[in-house]
Amino acid sequence: MRLLVTGRDGQVAASLLEAGRAGTEVVALGRPELDLARPDTVIDAIAAAKPDIVVSAAAYTAVDQAEDEPDLAFAVNATGAGKVAEAAARLGVPVIHLSTDYVFDGAKADAYVETDTPAPRNTYGASKLAGEQAVAAANARHLILRTAWAYSPFGRNFVKTMLKLAVDRDEIAVVADQWGNPTSALDIADAILHAAAMLHPRTGFSSFGVYHLVGTGETNWSGFARHILDTSRVFGGPWARVRDIATVDYPTKARRPPNSRLSTAKFTATCGWTAPEWQQSTKEIVSRLLNGQTGHASNV
């Protein structure tokens, strides 16, 4: 099986390239050959790769900057994502598209399920919701996986930021009134590979649609930060105190949902896969980063 993932530098793309498994060839395709901001590049680039499954992972992810660049955010996350799904449909293959918790406004008291009505609070979330709709319209054989709070040994993410700040600071102020599910991109990659194996034509899989895919367990950003830094200290790495602050004390251009918790019951029931506890996955990533094991992935 040949699995094509869009985006060369993203956390999930890098994690998929590292993960691989017997019988599955993972290739990554990105700019300039495939540029979601230039829809005319998408169809031919994906067709030339001849994939059996397309993983639509490339995205515009600058949440605050999207407030100033809404046209670009929608071009990449909506129009571009739709073109990726269309390219897969033309080849007669399914698409696995990555979306976000930011499609919700965070007003719900409990974890969000797939049937809850989306209501984005910011431009990034709105562009990703439009992308979900474009993907579903372009390719009936789609899995839309909403994930959240992703981190890994690759790219920029919260774990790396906390470790870097702790080198020079004794105390770090972190928001304590936003809740969610920290999710390792390595776990996302494992789940995608598991799901991809189920999408082979001979399996007769028909449960296409929207799913939530996040780490097991929940916390707030300050709790996540404390676990990262406490784990780092155990391994002899940098450590700093974490001071709880409120969202109003850390203003950002884009409004964040106070509740980003997602229920993964549907994905578990359908695909038979559950993410590890987020603390366990965080420990693995922190250990790798402190040991300089950022990994190396080959790209196409």
N, C-alpha and C positions, 0 to 999 in steps of 0.2 A: 504494500500500500504506500502510495506517495502522498504525503501530506504537505501542502503548501501553506505557509504562514506569512501574512503580509506584515511588513515592517521588519527591518534588520536589527534595530537597536532597542526595541522595546523589551520590557522585563519578561513578558510571556513568550515572545519570539525567542529570546536568548535561552529561556528555561526549556522550551521545547527542543531547541537544537541540542542542548546538553542532555536532555532526558532520553530521547530516542528509545527505541526498543526493537527487539528482533521482529523482522517482518515489516517494519515501518521506516520509510525514508522520510526525513523531515528536511525541507528546504525553506529558506527564507528569501523573500523578494521585497525589495524596497526601492527607494529613490536612487538614481533617476529613472530606472526602468519602469517602476510602478510608483506613481505619485498620485495620491488620492485627491490632491488639490488640482490635478489635471486629469479629469475623468477619461479623456481620450487615450490615456496611456494604459488604462486598467484592463480592458477586455483582451487586447493582444498580448500583454505581458503574462496574464494568467493562462491564456490559451497555450502560449508557447511552453509553459512549464509542465503541462499535461498532468495535472494533479488528479488524485482520486477523491480527495477531500480538500476543501479550502478553509483555513482558519483565518477569519477576519479580525486581526489583532491591532493593526496600525490605526492610530487615531490622533486627533488633536487633543492633548491632555493638559494644556496650560489653563487651569480652571479660572484663575483671576484674569489672565490676559484675554481670555475669551470674551470677557465683558467689553473689551475694546476692539476685538476682532470677530464680531459675530458672523460676518459673512464667511470668513475663512474657516471658523469652527464648523459651521453648517456645511460648507463645501466639502470638508474632509469627513466629518463624522456622519453626515446624512447622505449627501449626493455621492461621495466617494464610497461609502459603505454599501450603498445600494448598487453601485456599479460592480463592486466585488461580488456581491450576491448574484447579480445578473450574469457575470462572467462564469460563475460556477454553474448556474442554471443552463447556460448555453452548452456547457460541456456535459450536462446531465449528471452533475455531482452535487452532494450536499455542501452546505456552508455552516460553519460554527462561528458565530459572531459574538464578540465580547462587548458587553455593555456595563452599566454602572449603577450603583446604589443611588446616585444623584438624580435618577429619574423620579425619585420620591421627594416630598417636601419635609419628611421627618416628623410630621405631626402625630403619627400613630403612636400609641403607647406600647404596642407589642412589635415583634419582628414582622417585617413585611413578607407577604406571600405573593405568588405570581399573579393572582387575580385582583390584588389591590390596584386601585386607579392611580396611575402616575400623575405627579404634579410637580415638575421641576422648579427649584427655587433660583436657578441661575442659568446662564446661557449655555454653559458646558452641558448641564443635565438636559436642557431642552434639545440641544443638537444631538445628543446620544439617543434620546427618545425618538427623534425624527429618524435617526439611523436605524433603530429597531424596526420602525414602520416601513422604511424603504427596503430593508433586508427581507422582511416578511412578504412584502408585495412582489419582490423580484424573484424569490426562490422559495417554493412551497416546502422544500426539504431543508429546513433551517433549524438549528439550535441556537437560541439567543441566550447567552450565559451572562447574567448580571453578577458582577463581582465587586469587591470593595477593599479599600485600605491595603492595596497590594505592596509587597516588599520582596526583595530578593538580593542576591549578590550582584545583580546587574543594574545599570542605570541609576537614576535618582529616586530615592524613596525615604520614608520616614526613619527607618532603622539606620540607614547611613547618616542621615542628618543628625540624629541624636548622638551617635558615636563621635561624629566630627565635632559637634558643639561641646561635648564633654571633655575634649582634649584641652580646651582653653577656658572653660567656665566651671565654677563651683556649684552654680545653681542654674537650672533651666526652667523657665515658665512655660507651662503646657496647658492647653484647654482641657477642662474637666467636665464640661457639660455637653459634649458631643459623643454619642455612643455608637459602636459598630463592631464589626468582626474583622480583626487583622487577618490577612490572607496572604500566604506565601505563594509567589508566582511559580515556585517549583511544584507546589501542590496543584495549582491551576493547570500546569502543564500535564501532570500525571492524570488529572481528571479528564482533560481533553483527549489524551491518548486512549484512555479507557473508553470514553464515549465514542471516539472515532472508530474503534474496533467494532462497536455495536452498529455503526452506520453502513457497514459493508452490505451490498445488495442481498447477499445470501442469508443475512440474519432476519430480513423481513421487518426491520425496525420501522415503526410508523408514528412514534410518539414525538413528533416534531413540535416545536413551540418555544416558549420562554421558560427558563429555569434560573434559579438562584444558586450561585456557587461561591461560598465563602468559607473561611476557616471555622472550625468548631469552637464555640465559646464566644463571649463578648466582653468588652471592656470600653473604657473611654480613652481619649488620647493620652491623658496623663498616666493612666494605669498602664497603657502600652509602653510609654516612655520609661516608667519605673522598671518594668520587666526587662526591657532592653538593657538598661544601664546596670541593673542588679546582676543580670546574666553576664554582662561584660566584666564587671568587677570580679565575679567568680573565676572567669578565665584570665584574669590579670590585665584586663583592658581598661579603658578610661571609664570614669564614673563621675556623676554629678547628682546633687539633690534635685528633685523635681518639685516645683511649686505649682499648685493648682491655681488656674485662673479661669475666668468666665469668657465666653465667646465675645462679649462686649468689650473685654479688656484686650482683645487681639483682633482688631477690625481688619477685614479683608474685603477686597472689591466685590468678590462673589459671595453670596450668602450660602452657608453650608447647612445641611439638614441636621437638626439636633439628634435625630434617631436614624441611623443608617443600618440598623440590624436587619438582616435578611434570613428568612427560614429556608433551609436547604432540604426540607423533607421531601419535596417533589423529586429533586435530582437523585436523592438517595433511593427512593422507592422505585424510580424508573431505571436508573443506571447501576444501582448497587454499589455506589461509591460514596464514601464520607471522608471529609478532610480530617487530618489529625487536629488535636487541640492546638489552638494558636500559640500557646506557650511553648509547646514542643517544637513547632516549626520555627518559631522565633529563635530559640536556642540554637538550632541547626544553622540558621543564617548568620547569627552573631558570631558563632564559632568560626565559620568559614571566613567571614570578613576580617576577624582579628588575626587569622592565620594567613591572610592574603590570598585565600582560595576563591577568587572572584570568577574563576572558570574561564574557559575559552570555547567559543562556538564558531563553527565554520558556516559561512553564509554563501548563498548562491546569488 
